[in-house]
Amino acid sequence: MGAGHIKVKCEDGKERFARIPGKMRKKIWIREGDVVLIVPWSFKDDKADVIWRYTNPQVEWLERKGHLKF
């Protein structure tokens, strides 16, 4: 989407526009297909903030433990 915003597909079936905070923009690059942890806004359900991007080994571990459903 540009300008520090991405569209994410959530586990609850909704699509949300997520904002990448400034402290993550230059340090962590988020690409299409990455698994991220978001926090939906309390006052507007269709928007959220990205708080973490999982690496491939972390995603594999989460799948093995049953925390992710693909």
Secondary structure, 3 states (H helix, E strand, C coil): CECCEEEEECCCCCEEEEECCHHHHCCCCCCCCCCEEEEECCCCCCEEEEEEECCHHHHHHHHHHCCCCC
